[in-house]
Amino acid sequence: MKQTLIALATLIALTGAADAQHRGHRGHGHHGYRGGWAAPLVGGMVLGGALGYYGYQRYYQPQPVCWDEMVGYDRRGREVWQRFCQ
């Protein structure tokens, strides 16, 4: 939960900084919105990375631990091995 709040705060801070930078340049030679692409790109990367990371953690299943163990001999005297997994 703590990591989710950090990711959300980072996203909000990046969005707010881009908006403040855009508002600060009004009236200084820029006529209207010229289409800033850097802030949406960075925000999308942060959001996509957070969703990808948390999605991976949620559905990760550890691999079973397996080992082979000799359980005895068959009628011909050959070893019989069995695989056990936990």
N, C-alpha and C positions, 0 to 999 in steps of 0.2 A: 504494500500500500504506500509505503514511504517513497519508493522509487517511482510509482505512478504520479504522486504529487510533485516530485522533482521534475519529471518529464513535462507535466502540464504547466508548471511554473516557468520552465525554460521556454516552452512554446509561446506562452502569453508574453513573456519578456521580449522575445524576438519579434513578435507581431507588433507589440507596442513601440519598440525602438524603430521599426520600419515606418510606422505611421507617423511618429514624431519627426523623423528625418524628412518625410515627404511634406509635412506641414511646415517645417522650418524653411523650406526652399520656396514657398509660395511668394510670389511677388518679386522674385530675383531673377527674372529672365525666363522663367518657366511659365508657360501659359496652359494651365490645367494639368490634368494627370497624363503623364507621358508613358505609363505602363512600366512600372518597376517590376522586374522579373526576379531579382535576387532574393527578396524577402519571401515570396511564396515558394521559391525553390528550396531555400534553407528550411523553411517551416515544414514543407512536404517531406524533406529528407529526415528531419527530426521525428516527425510523426510516424512516418513509415518505418524508421528504425525502431522506434519504441513499440509499435504494433508487432513488428516482426520478432523482436526480442521476447516480448511477453507471450506471443503466440507460440513460440518455440518452447518456452519454459512450461507452459500450461500442458502441452500435449506430449512432452518428452517422457518416454518410458524406458527405464534402464534395461539393458540386455540381461538375460538370465545367466547365472554362473553355473557352468556345467563341468563335470569331471567323469572320467571313466574309471570303473572299479571292477576288479575281478571278483566274480561271485561264485566260482567253483569250476568244475570240469564236466565235460560231457561224457557220453559212454565210450568214446574212442580215446579219452585221455587229453583232449584239447582244452585249453583254457576258455572259459566263457566270460566275456566282458559285458557289462551293462553300463549305459550312460545315465547318470543322475543329474537332474537340473533343479536349481533352487530358485 
